[in-house]
Amino acid sequence: MRLIDDAGEQVGIVATRDALTMAQERGLDLVEVSPTARPPVCRIMDYGKFKYEQSKRERVARKKQHVVHLKEVKLRPKIEDHDYLTKLQHARAFLEEKNKVKFTVTFRGREIAHPEMGQKLLIRVLGDLADLASAESHPRAEGRMLTVTLLPKPGKPVGKVAAAQPAGPATG
C-alpha cells in the first residue's frame, strides 16, 4: 500500500504490517483513504480528531445555509383594502426572508361564478410585489381555488435589510 505519514509526507509503498507498526509507535491510527486506487492509499492520522473537525466544519456550513420554506397567504375574492394590505405586508416579510409565497384565493358558494375577480386580485398582488418577487407560473385554477406561487428575487442577503438603509437627516 502507498502510505502518507501524519505530517502529510509521502512515505512510499509499505507493507500493511509495517504501516500499522509505524502508526502504533506514534499513537495514531492507520486510515485507508483511497481503497480503489492501485495500490491502495493509507494515511497515518488521529481518526477521532479528524472526525471531530469534520463534524465541526459541517456544523458551520449548516449555520450559513438558508432553507427556503413555502409560506401560504389565503385571500377571498371580496377582500377589503385594509385586510388586503395586511396580507400583503405578511407576504412582503416572507419574501424578504427569501421564502416562497403561495397566494390562494378561495371561492365560496356562488363566488365561483366570477373567477375574474380572483384573477384581478392575483394580478394586483403580482403588481404590488413586483419589486420583491416574480411569479413561478401564471395563476392556476384548482377546483374552488385559484393559486399562484411567488419566488423571491435574488438580491440582498437575509438579515441585512435594516442595516442597508442609509441614515438621513433628522426632520422635526
N, C-alpha and C positions, 0 to 999 in steps of 0.2 A: 504494500500500500504506500501511497505518497503521503508524507507527513509534514504538517505545519506546526511549529512549536508555539509556546504561549506568547512569544514576542512577535509572532506573525512572520517569522523567517521560514523559508523552505528548507527542510532538513534533507529531503530526497526520498528515495524509495527505501522503506524499512520494513522488516518483518513485524507481524502483529504482536508477537510476544515482546520484542524489543521496544515497540512503541508503548505497550502497556506498562512495561517496566519504567520507561522514561517518565510517563505520566504519574505513576505512583511515587517515584522518587521526589517529584516536585509537589506532590499532594494535590494534583489536579485530575481531571477526567479526560478520557480519550473519546472524542465525539466524531462520528462518521458524518462528514459534511456533504460529500457527493458520492453516494453508493453506486450510481450508474456509470461513473467515469471509469476508464481503464488505464491504469489501476485505480481503485477507489481512493478518495481523498479523505484523510482524517486530520483532526486538529486537537492539540492539547490545550484545554481551557477549563475554567471553573464553570461547570454547566449550570449550577444554581445561580451564580451571579449573572450569567448570560440570560437565563430565563427571567430573572427579576428585571434586568434592564430592558428586555424585550416587552414585558408587560407594562413597564413604565412608559415606554415610547408609544404603545397602543393607547394608553390612558390619555396621554397628551394629545394624540391625534383625534381621539373621540371628543375631547373638550372643544377642539377647534372646528369640528364639523357641525353643520346645521341640518336638522331633519325637517323636510318640508311636510307640513300637515295640510289636510284638506279641511277647511272650515266652511260651514254652510250658513247662509243667511236666507231666511224664509220671508217671502213677501206675499201680499194679496193684491189682486188687481185694483181694488178700490182703496189703496193705502193713502192716508193723509200725508201732507207735506212734512210735518214735524216728525212723524214716525219714519217716513222715508229717509229724512236727513239723519236720524239717529242710526238707522240700519246702515246707511252709507258710511257714517263715522266708524262703526264697528268693522265694516269691510275694509276701510282705509287702514285701520290699525292692524288688521290681519295681514294686509298686503305689505305694509311697512316692515312687518316681521318676516317677510319673504315666504309667506304661506299662500297656498292656492285658496281661492274663494269660489264656492259654488252658490249661485243665486238660484232660488227655486220660487216660482210663482205658482201658488196652488189655487185652483178654481173650485168653488163650491156651488152646488145646485145649478142654477141657470146661468151662472157666470161663464160657464164653458161655451155658451153660445156666442161670446165675444172674445175670442182668443187674441184679437188685435190689441185689446187693452193690455194684456200681458206682454205682447211683443213690444208695444210702445214703452212700457215700463222698463223692460230689459235693455232696450236701445238707449233709454235715458241713463240707466246705470252705466252702460258701456261708455257713454259720452262723459259722464261725471267722473269716472275713474280712469279716463284715457291717459292721464299723466303718470299713473302708477302701474297700470296693468293692461294686458291685451287679452282678447278672448281666445280661448283654446280652440273653440269651434263656434259656429253660429248657434243661436238659441234653438233648442230642440224640444219638441213636444213628446211627453211620455205619459199617456193617459190623461189624467186631470192636472198634470203638472207641466210647466214649461221651465227648462233649466238651461243655464249657461255657466261655464267654468272659466274663471279669470286666472291668468298666470301673472305673477309679479314681474315687472320689467327689471332686467339686470341694472344695477346701479350701486348706490351707497351700501356699504356693509351694514349688517344688523347691529343695532345699538348705537350707531354713530349719528343718528338723525338730529338729536338735540345739540350735540357738540359742533355740528357743521354750520349752525346758524350764526352769522356774524352779529356782534353786539353793536347796535346802532345808538345814536344819540338819544338821551332821555328827553321825553316830551312831557310837559306837565305844567 
